[in-house]
Amino acid sequence: MIENDNCCKRIKKRSEKEYKDLQNRLSRIEGQVRGVKKMLENDAYCPEILVQVSAINAALNSFNKVLLAEHIRTCVVNDIQEDKTETIDELVATLQKLMK
C-alpha cells in the first residue's frame, strides 16, 4: 500500500496479472450491460432481460470477491504486520457495506 502525497486517498499498485484479470472481468460485465441495453432496444421479453441482469449481478459479485480476497491477502495483511490495526475497522465497514 502506498500513500499518495497529493491527497488523502490510499492507492494500491497491482501486479500486471491482477490488473489484467480485473480489467477482463469488467470488460465482460460491460459487454453484458450493453447486451441488456440492446435487448431493451429490441423489445425483449421482460423475464429474458431479468435473467441477464441477474447474470450481471453475479458477475459483479464475483468481481467483488476476487478484489476483496486480494485486498485481504495484501493490503490488510501488510497493514496488520505494520501494526496498523485501523485497517481491521476499515475492512469491517467495507464488509458491512457489501452485505447490505
Secondary structure, 3 states (H helix, E strand, C coil): CEECCCCCCEECCCCHHHHHHHHHHHHHHHHHHHHHHHHHHCCCCHHHHHHHHHHHHHHHHHHHHHHHHHHHHHHHHHHHHCCCCHHHHHHHHHHHHHCC
